[in-house]
Amino acid sequence: MNAGTVVLVIVVLVLVAGAAVLVARRPGRGPELEPPPAPAVDEETIAEIEEALVEAPPAPAEAPPAPAEAPVRPSFRDRLAKARGLFAQYVGSVLERSKIDDEVWDDLEEALIRADVGVGPTTELLDAVRERVKEDSITEPSALVDAVKDEMAARLAGDRTLRFEPGVPNVWLFVGVNGVGKTTTIGKVAKRELAAGRSVVMAAGDTFRAAAAEQLEQWAERTGADIVRGSEGGDPSSVIFDAVQRAGARAIDLVLADTAGRLHTKTNLMEELSKVRRVADREPGKVTEVLLVLDATTGQNGLVQARQFTEAVDVTGVVLTKLDGSAKGGIVLAIQAELGIPVKLVGLGESADDLVDFDEREFVDALFN
């Protein structure tokens, strides 16, 4: 007997009993009679009912609410609103012209210099564009703007991959002055690399600022990375050495080494930074990246820092933070043009996912479009 049959039997029994009561109590039918007993249900029927109730499938649970859609992250273009705003007024002026004249070239030159591309790189770039305009017989201002964009992207082209050699603990050193976001950048890089499947140990080499080590420890807890700390005011080289040794002993892929914020005018501190690099390169470790963290809002001052740090520790790449808050994004071209150092990562916001790979074409399009 299935569950449906059981329910039907019970309903019929209840209706029969109820009808008998009503009949017994109807007026005008003589003395009130006792209601007849309810029909007996034998033990076999009871057993069948109990079995059916046990075997009956439970009512389906309500479907869980659909998960909320993940917020759409603003595009690279959206994040460069300030820098684009500067270019827009000059490019708009160029596009309104009916021909390419001296005023057009002046507008382009002023736009690039104001964006901190620098006088030298601006002159070289526009000279190359002039040659193309002549060779291709370009007469329309819109075609001229396209030529400028192409030349900028070509000058920014290059290998921007973060170097990693399997089989040894890779050491990525992060250097830069105070306040540029060095420690936060390390935390964001750790999150990226762990998500990519690599094991990470952080080295809190900024022993002169207790807050830096504490901040790095918070990032380690948040991301699940290992961390090595030293005593406050201790030797930064020893902290990084210990981190490399731990990486070797535990087969950890990557050491992300923080360093004290250096004033690039202090010769003794820069020499100490050179020592840190030598120690980090000892077996079993190998320094495969020295990343200079620069604040995009500092403009040409960042170029001075880049030059000094390159002389001290052979910088291999630049991490440009706060690019979303700067109208001086042209520093990207100045760094690569004058120092030959590629910008590898850019910070476009405060969250951990806002540190992204630099893409020259996307960057140029975001400035002009």
Number of C-alpha atoms within 10 A of each C-alpha: 10 13 17 11 12 18 13 10 12 11 11 11 14 12 10 12 15 13 11 15 16 11 13 16 15 12 10 7 10 9 10 12 12 10 15 10 9 13 10 7 9 8 9 9 13 12 11 15 19 14 15 18 16 11 10 12 9 8 6 6 6 6 6 6 6 6 6 6 6 6 6 6 10 11 11 19 18 13 21 20 19 18 22 24 14 18 23 17 12 19 20 13 15 24 17 11 14 11 16 18 12 8 13 19 15 12 17 19 19 15 20 25 18 17 22 23 25 22 15 12 21 23 15 12 20 19 12 14 21 17 11 16 18 10 9 9 9 16 14 15 20 18 14 22 17 14 19 21 18 16 18 21 19 12 14 24 14 15 10 18 12 15 13 17 13 8 11 18 31 27 30 24 26 25 27 26 20 14 11 22 19 25 27 18 23 23 22 20 19 26 21 17 15 15 11 9 9 13 20 26 24 29 31 29 30 28 22 17 14 13 12 21 25 13 14 24 21 13 22 21 11 11 17 15 18 19 21 22 22 18 13 14 11 14 16 27 23 17 24 30 24 16 30 33 19 19 25 20 11 11 14 21 22 30 30 25 30 27 25 22 21 20 15 18 11 9 13 11 16 19 12 16 21 17 16 23 22 15 19 27 18 13 13 17 22 22 21 18 19 22 26 26 29 29 23 26 20 16 23 19 13 20 20 13 19 23 17 17 23 17 11 18 21 17 22 20 24 25 28 28 26 22 24 24 19 21 23 24 29 26 27 24 27 24 24 20 20 13 14 14 24 23 28 20 23 24 26 22 17 13 10 16 14 18 21 18 15 19 17 20 15 13 19 21 16 18 22 20 11
